[in-house]
Amino acid sequence: MIEEILSILFGGLLPGFLPGLLAFKVKSRWCPRCGESTEAMHRVDHR
């Protein structure tokens, strides 16, 4: 009984967690090449 509940719970969480993790990396505020914050670049673009 408990094994079934856990498998259903984790089976539902995993498909939602992975896209969320990938979306976070895409929206990251860090430059993938140098590691600098991209916040300064965004502020300059909005002026």
mmCIF file of the N, C-alpha and C atoms, coordinates in Angstrom:
data_MODEL
# 
_entry.id   MODEL 
# 
loop_
_atom_site.group_PDB 
_atom_site.id 
_atom_site.type_symbol 
_atom_site.label_atom_id 
_atom_site.label_alt_id 
_atom_site.label_comp_id 
_atom_site.label_asym_id 
_atom_site.label_entity_id 
_atom_site.label_seq_id 
_atom_site.pdbx_PDB_ins_code 
_atom_site.Cartn_x 
_atom_site.Cartn_y 
_atom_site.Cartn_z 
_atom_site.occupancy 
_atom_site.B_iso_or_equiv 
_atom_site.pdbx_formal_charge 
_atom_site.auth_seq_id 
_atom_site.auth_comp_id 
_atom_site.auth_asym_id 
_atom_site.auth_atom_id 
_atom_site.pdbx_PDB_model_num 
ATOM 1   N N  . MET A 1 1  ? 0.821  -1.199 0.000   1.00 0.00 ? 1  MET A N  1 
ATOM 2   C CA . MET A 1 1  ? 0.000  0.000  0.000   1.00 0.00 ? 1  MET A CA 1 
ATOM 3   C C  . MET A 1 1  ? 0.868  1.267  0.000   1.00 0.00 ? 1  MET A C  1 
ATOM 4   N N  . ILE A 1 2  ? 1.826  1.324  0.911   1.00 0.00 ? 2  ILE A N  1 
ATOM 5   C CA . ILE A 1 2  ? 2.698  2.497  0.998   1.00 0.00 ? 2  ILE A CA 1 
ATOM 6   C C  . ILE A 1 2  ? 3.564  2.615  -0.254  1.00 0.00 ? 2  ILE A C  1 
ATOM 7   N N  . GLU A 1 3  ? 4.029  1.462  -0.769  1.00 0.00 ? 3  GLU A N  1 
ATOM 8   C CA . GLU A 1 3  ? 4.844  1.488  -1.981  1.00 0.00 ? 3  GLU A CA 1 
ATOM 9   C C  . GLU A 1 3  ? 4.061  2.059  -3.157  1.00 0.00 ? 3  GLU A C  1 
ATOM 10  N N  . GLU A 1 4  ? 2.782  1.720  -3.248  1.00 0.00 ? 4  GLU A N  1 
ATOM 11  C CA . GLU A 1 4  ? 1.942  2.234  -4.332  1.00 0.00 ? 4  GLU A CA 1 
ATOM 12  C C  . GLU A 1 4  ? 1.768  3.747  -4.217  1.00 0.00 ? 4  GLU A C  1 
ATOM 13  N N  . ILE A 1 5  ? 1.543  4.214  -3.015  1.00 0.00 ? 5  ILE A N  1 
ATOM 14  C CA . ILE A 1 5  ? 1.367  5.651  -2.800  1.00 0.00 ? 5  ILE A CA 1 
ATOM 15  C C  . ILE A 1 5  ? 2.651  6.400  -3.148  1.00 0.00 ? 5  ILE A C  1 
ATOM 16  N N  . LEU A 1 6  ? 3.787  5.872  -2.716  1.00 0.00 ? 6  LEU A N  1 
ATOM 17  C CA . LEU A 1 6  ? 5.061  6.522  -3.017  1.00 0.00 ? 6  LEU A CA 1 
ATOM 18  C C  . LEU A 1 6  ? 5.348  6.526  -4.512  1.00 0.00 ? 6  LEU A C  1 
ATOM 19  N N  . SER A 1 7  ? 5.060  5.422  -5.191  1.00 0.00 ? 7  SER A N  1 
ATOM 20  C CA . SER A 1 7  ? 5.318  5.374  -6.633  1.00 0.00 ? 7  SER A CA 1 
ATOM 21  C C  . SER A 1 7  ? 4.415  6.352  -7.379  1.00 0.00 ? 7  SER A C  1 
ATOM 22  N N  . ILE A 1 8  ? 3.168  6.484  -6.953  1.00 0.00 ? 8  ILE A N  1 
ATOM 23  C CA . ILE A 1 8  ? 2.262  7.452  -7.579  1.00 0.00 ? 8  ILE A CA 1 
ATOM 24  C C  . ILE A 1 8  ? 2.734  8.877  -7.294  1.00 0.00 ? 8  ILE A C  1 
ATOM 25  N N  . LEU A 1 9  ? 3.137  9.126  -6.064  1.00 0.00 ? 9  LEU A N  1 
ATOM 26  C CA . LEU A 1 9  ? 3.592  10.455 -5.673  1.00 0.00 ? 9  LEU A CA 1 
ATOM 27  C C  . LEU A 1 9  ? 4.831  10.869 -6.463  1.00 0.00 ? 9  LEU A C  1 
ATOM 28  N N  . PHE A 1 10 ? 5.854  10.019 -6.457  1.00 0.00 ? 10 PHE A N  1 
ATOM 29  C CA . PHE A 1 10 ? 7.087  10.349 -7.175  1.00 0.00 ? 10 PHE A CA 1 
ATOM 30  C C  . PHE A 1 10 ? 6.898  10.297 -8.681  1.00 0.00 ? 10 PHE A C  1 
ATOM 31  N N  . GLY A 1 11 ? 6.018  9.439  -9.153  1.00 0.00 ? 11 GLY A N  1 
ATOM 32  C CA . GLY A 1 11 ? 5.715  9.385  -10.581 1.00 0.00 ? 11 GLY A CA 1 
ATOM 33  C C  . GLY A 1 11 ? 5.075  10.667 -11.073 1.00 0.00 ? 11 GLY A C  1 
ATOM 34  N N  . GLY A 1 12 ? 4.351  11.350 -10.210 1.00 0.00 ? 12 GLY A N  1 
ATOM 35  C CA . GLY A 1 12 ? 3.748  12.624 -10.575 1.00 0.00 ? 12 GLY A CA 1 
ATOM 36  C C  . GLY A 1 12 ? 4.676  13.804 -10.375 1.00 0.00 ? 12 GLY A C  1 
ATOM 37  N N  . LEU A 1 13 ? 5.544  13.722 -9.406  1.00 0.00 ? 13 LEU A N  1 
ATOM 38  C CA . LEU A 1 13 ? 6.457  14.835 -9.132  1.00 0.00 ? 13 LEU A CA 1 
ATOM 39  C C  . LEU A 1 13 ? 7.588  14.931 -10.147 1.00 0.00 ? 13 LEU A C  1 
ATOM 40  N N  . LEU A 1 14 ? 8.107  13.798 -10.563 1.00 0.00 ? 14 LEU A N  1 
ATOM 41  C CA . LEU A 1 14 ? 9.259  13.794 -11.464 1.00 0.00 ? 14 LEU A CA 1 
ATOM 42  C C  . LEU A 1 14 ? 8.976  14.488 -12.791 1.00 0.00 ? 14 LEU A C  1 
ATOM 43  N N  . PRO A 1 15 ? 7.865  14.199 -13.480 1.00 0.00 ? 15 PRO A N  1 
ATOM 44  C CA . PRO A 1 15 ? 7.606  14.910 -14.746 1.00 0.00 ? 15 PRO A CA 1 
ATOM 45  C C  . PRO A 1 15 ? 7.413  16.416 -14.565 1.00 0.00 ? 15 PRO A C  1 
ATOM 46  N N  . GLY A 1 16 ? 6.970  16.858 -13.415 1.00 0.00 ? 16 GLY A N  1 
ATOM 47  C CA . GLY A 1 16 ? 6.832  18.286 -13.168 1.00 0.00 ? 16 GLY A CA 1 
ATOM 48  C C  . GLY A 1 16 ? 8.129  18.935 -12.730 1.00 0.00 ? 16 GLY A C  1 
ATOM 49  N N  . PHE A 1 17 ? 8.970  18.180 -12.060 1.00 0.00 ? 17 PHE A N  1 
ATOM 50  C CA . PHE A 1 17 ? 10.227 18.718 -11.545 1.00 0.00 ? 17 PHE A CA 1 
ATOM 51  C C  . PHE A 1 17 ? 11.248 18.942 -12.660 1.00 0.00 ? 17 PHE A C  1 
ATOM 52  N N  . LEU A 1 18 ? 11.376 17.987 -13.561 1.00 0.00 ? 18 LEU A N  1 
ATOM 53  C CA . LEU A 1 18 ? 12.387 18.092 -14.617 1.00 0.00 ? 18 LEU A CA 1 
ATOM 54  C C  . LEU A 1 18 ? 12.164 19.291 -15.537 1.00 0.00 ? 18 LEU A C  1 
ATOM 55  N N  . PRO A 1 19 ? 10.961 19.519 -16.070 1.00 0.00 ? 19 PRO A N  1 
ATOM 56  C CA . PRO A 1 19 ? 10.781 20.726 -16.892 1.00 0.00 ? 19 PRO A CA 1 
ATOM 57  C C  . PRO A 1 19 ? 11.017 22.015 -16.105 1.00 0.00 ? 19 PRO A C  1 
ATOM 58  N N  . GLY A 1 20 ? 10.638 22.020 -14.838 1.00 0.00 ? 20 GLY A N  1 
ATOM 59  C CA . GLY A 1 20 ? 10.886 23.198 -14.012 1.00 0.00 ? 20 GLY A CA 1 
ATOM 60  C C  . GLY A 1 20 ? 12.372 23.458 -13.820 1.00 0.00 ? 20 GLY A C  1 
ATOM 61  N N  . LEU A 1 21 ? 13.121 22.404 -13.647 1.00 0.00 ? 21 LEU A N  1 
ATOM 62  C CA . LEU A 1 21 ? 14.567 22.539 -13.491 1.00 0.00 ? 21 LEU A CA 1 
ATOM 63  C C  . LEU A 1 21 ? 15.203 23.051 -14.777 1.00 0.00 ? 21 LEU A C  1 
ATOM 64  N N  . LEU A 1 22 ? 14.789 22.507 -15.905 1.00 0.00 ? 22 LEU A N  1 
ATOM 65  C CA . LEU A 1 22 ? 15.333 22.947 -17.187 1.00 0.00 ? 22 LEU A CA 1 
ATOM 66  C C  . LEU A 1 22 ? 14.926 24.385 -17.491 1.00 0.00 ? 22 LEU A C  1 
ATOM 67  N N  . ALA A 1 23 ? 13.715 24.765 -17.171 1.00 0.00 ? 23 ALA A N  1 
ATOM 68  C CA . ALA A 1 23 ? 13.257 26.134 -17.411 1.00 0.00 ? 23 ALA A CA 1 
ATOM 69  C C  . ALA A 1 23 ? 14.042 27.116 -16.545 1.00 0.00 ? 23 ALA A C  1 
ATOM 70  N N  . PHE A 1 24 ? 14.375 26.714 -15.322 1.00 0.00 ? 24 PHE A N  1 
ATOM 71  C CA . PHE A 1 24 ? 15.161 27.587 -14.454 1.00 0.00 ? 24 PHE A CA 1 
ATOM 72  C C  . PHE A 1 24 ? 16.535 27.833 -15.057 1.00 0.00 ? 24 PHE A C  1 
ATOM 73  N N  . LYS A 1 25 ? 17.163 26.800 -15.593 1.00 0.00 ? 25 LYS A N  1 
ATOM 74  C CA . LYS A 1 25 ? 18.490 26.968 -16.177 1.00 0.00 ? 25 LYS A CA 1 
ATOM 75  C C  . LYS A 1 25 ? 18.434 27.866 -17.407 1.00 0.00 ? 25 LYS A C  1 
ATOM 76  N N  . VAL A 1 26 ? 17.354 27.787 -18.177 1.00 0.00 ? 26 VAL A N  1 
ATOM 77  C CA . VAL A 1 26 ? 17.223 28.631 -19.356 1.00 0.00 ? 26 VAL A CA 1 
ATOM 78  C C  . VAL A 1 26 ? 17.083 30.094 -18.955 1.00 0.00 ? 26 VAL A C  1 
ATOM 79  N N  . LYS A 1 27 ? 16.369 30.361 -17.874 1.00 0.00 ? 27 LYS A N  1 
ATOM 80  C CA . LYS A 1 27 ? 16.128 31.725 -17.424 1.00 0.00 ? 27 LYS A CA 1 
ATOM 81  C C  . LYS A 1 27 ? 17.209 32.221 -16.468 1.00 0.00 ? 27 LYS A C  1 
ATOM 82  N N  . SER A 1 28 ? 18.270 31.494 -16.356 1.00 0.00 ? 28 SER A N  1 
ATOM 83  C CA . SER A 1 28 ? 19.306 31.817 -15.383 1.00 0.00 ? 28 SER A CA 1 
ATOM 84  C C  . SER A 1 28 ? 19.869 33.217 -15.603 1.00 0.00 ? 28 SER A C  1 
ATOM 85  N N  . ARG A 1 29 ? 20.219 33.854 -14.540 1.00 0.00 ? 29 ARG A N  1 
ATOM 86  C CA . ARG A 1 29 ? 20.776 35.207 -14.598 1.00 0.00 ? 29 ARG A CA 1 
ATOM 87  C C  . ARG A 1 29 ? 22.302 35.199 -14.645 1.00 0.00 ? 29 ARG A C  1 
ATOM 88  N N  . TRP A 1 30 ? 22.904 34.043 -14.922 1.00 0.00 ? 30 TRP A N  1 
ATOM 89  C CA . TRP A 1 30 ? 24.353 33.937 -14.937 1.00 0.00 ? 30 TRP A CA 1 
ATOM 90  C C  . TRP A 1 30 ? 24.838 33.635 -16.345 1.00 0.00 ? 30 TRP A C  1 
ATOM 91  N N  . CYS A 1 31 ? 25.904 34.261 -16.743 1.00 0.00 ? 31 CYS A N  1 
ATOM 92  C CA . CYS A 1 31 ? 26.502 34.019 -18.054 1.00 0.00 ? 31 CYS A CA 1 
ATOM 93  C C  . CYS A 1 31 ? 27.088 32.612 -18.077 1.00 0.00 ? 31 CYS A C  1 
ATOM 94  N N  . PRO A 1 32 ? 26.731 31.784 -19.069 1.00 0.00 ? 32 PRO A N  1 
ATOM 95  C CA . PRO A 1 32 ? 27.248 30.419 -19.106 1.00 0.00 ? 32 PRO A CA 1 
ATOM 96  C C  . PRO A 1 32 ? 28.740 30.345 -19.410 1.00 0.00 ? 32 PRO A C  1 
ATOM 97  N N  . ARG A 1 33 ? 29.286 31.379 -20.045 1.00 0.00 ? 33 ARG A N  1 
ATOM 98  C CA . ARG A 1 33 ? 30.707 31.357 -20.408 1.00 0.00 ? 33 ARG A CA 1 
ATOM 99  C C  . ARG A 1 33 ? 31.617 31.801 -19.271 1.00 0.00 ? 33 ARG A C  1 
ATOM 100 N N  . CYS A 1 34 ? 31.288 32.949 -18.669 1.00 0.00 ? 34 CYS A N  1 
ATOM 101 C CA . CYS A 1 34 ? 32.210 33.517 -17.674 1.00 0.00 ? 34 CYS A CA 1 
ATOM 102 C C  . CYS A 1 34 ? 31.696 33.416 -16.239 1.00 0.00 ? 34 CYS A C  1 
ATOM 103 N N  . GLY A 1 35 ? 30.402 33.195 -16.054 1.00 0.00 ? 35 GLY A N  1 
ATOM 104 C CA . GLY A 1 35 ? 29.856 33.096 -14.708 1.00 0.00 ? 35 GLY A CA 1 
ATOM 105 C C  . GLY A 1 35 ? 29.437 34.423 -14.106 1.00 0.00 ? 35 GLY A C  1 
ATOM 106 N N  . GLU A 1 36 ? 29.598 35.520 -14.854 1.00 0.00 ? 36 GLU A N  1 
ATOM 107 C CA . GLU A 1 36 ? 29.189 36.842 -14.370 1.00 0.00 ? 36 GLU A CA 1 
ATOM 108 C C  . GLU A 1 36 ? 27.673 36.950 -14.340 1.00 0.00 ? 36 GLU A C  1 
ATOM 109 N N  . SER A 1 37 ? 27.177 37.818 -13.488 1.00 0.00 ? 37 SER A N  1 
ATOM 110 C CA . SER A 1 37 ? 25.742 38.093 -13.439 1.00 0.00 ? 37 SER A CA 1 
ATOM 111 C C  . SER A 1 37 ? 25.347 38.875 -14.684 1.00 0.00 ? 37 SER A C  1 
ATOM 112 N N  . THR A 1 38 ? 24.202 38.532 -15.263 1.00 0.00 ? 38 THR A N  1 
ATOM 113 C CA . THR A 1 38 ? 23.737 39.246 -16.453 1.00 0.00 ? 38 THR A CA 1 
ATOM 114 C C  . THR A 1 38 ? 22.800 40.391 -16.087 1.00 0.00 ? 38 THR A C  1 
ATOM 115 N N  . GLU A 1 39 ? 22.622 40.680 -14.802 1.00 0.00 ? 39 GLU A N  1 
ATOM 116 C CA . GLU A 1 39 ? 21.738 41.758 -14.362 1.00 0.00 ? 39 GLU A CA 1 
ATOM 117 C C  . GLU A 1 39 ? 22.195 43.111 -14.900 1.00 0.00 ? 39 GLU A C  1 
ATOM 118 N N  . ALA A 1 40 ? 23.487 43.373 -14.897 1.00 0.00 ? 40 ALA A N  1 
ATOM 119 C CA . ALA A 1 40 ? 23.994 44.655 -15.382 1.00 0.00 ? 40 ALA A CA 1 
ATOM 120 C C  . ALA A 1 40 ? 23.678 44.822 -16.861 1.00 0.00 ? 40 ALA A C  1 
ATOM 121 N N  . MET A 1 41 ? 23.759 43.752 -17.621 1.00 0.00 ? 41 MET A N  1 
ATOM 122 C CA . MET A 1 41 ? 23.448 43.809 -19.048 1.00 0.00 ? 41 MET A CA 1 
ATOM 123 C C  . MET A 1 41 ? 21.972 44.140 -19.266 1.00 0.00 ? 41 MET A C  1 
ATOM 124 N N  . HIS A 1 42 ? 21.097 43.562 -18.453 1.00 0.00 ? 42 HIS A N  1 
ATOM 125 C CA . HIS A 1 42 ? 19.670 43.816 -18.589 1.00 0.00 ? 42 HIS A CA 1 
ATOM 126 C C  . HIS A 1 42 ? 19.331 45.260 -18.237 1.00 0.00 ? 42 HIS A C  1 
ATOM 127 N N  . ARG A 1 43 ? 19.989 45.825 -17.245 1.00 0.00 ? 43 ARG A N  1 
ATOM 128 C CA . ARG A 1 43 ? 19.719 47.212 -16.857 1.00 0.00 ? 43 ARG A CA 1 
ATOM 129 C C  . ARG A 1 43 ? 20.109 48.167 -17.974 1.00 0.00 ? 43 ARG A C  1 
ATOM 130 N N  . VAL A 1 44 ? 21.219 47.913 -18.643 1.00 0.00 ? 44 VAL A N  1 
ATOM 131 C CA . VAL A 1 44 ? 21.675 48.769 -19.733 1.00 0.00 ? 44 VAL A CA 1 
ATOM 132 C C  . VAL A 1 44 ? 20.706 48.681 -20.903 1.00 0.00 ? 44 VAL A C  1 
ATOM 133 N N  . ASP A 1 45 ? 20.176 47.506 -21.190 1.00 0.00 ? 45 ASP A N  1 
ATOM 134 C CA . ASP A 1 45 ? 19.265 47.313 -22.312 1.00 0.00 ? 45 ASP A CA 1 
ATOM 135 C C  . ASP A 1 45 ? 17.954 48.060 -22.127 1.00 0.00 ? 45 ASP A C  1 
ATOM 136 N N  . HIS A 1 46 ? 17.493 48.249 -20.895 1.00 0.00 ? 46 HIS A N  1 
ATOM 137 C CA . HIS A 1 46 ? 16.192 48.854 -20.642 1.00 0.00 ? 46 HIS A CA 1 
ATOM 138 C C  . HIS A 1 46 ? 16.221 50.376 -20.691 1.00 0.00 ? 46 HIS A C  1 
ATOM 139 N N  . ARG A 1 47 ? 17.376 50.993 -20.745 1.00 0.00 ? 47 ARG A N  1 
ATOM 140 C CA . ARG A 1 47 ? 17.460 52.465 -20.748 1.00 0.00 ? 47 ARG A CA 1 
ATOM 141 C C  . ARG A 1 47 ? 17.086 53.047 -22.077 1.00 0.00 ? 47 ARG A C  1 
# 
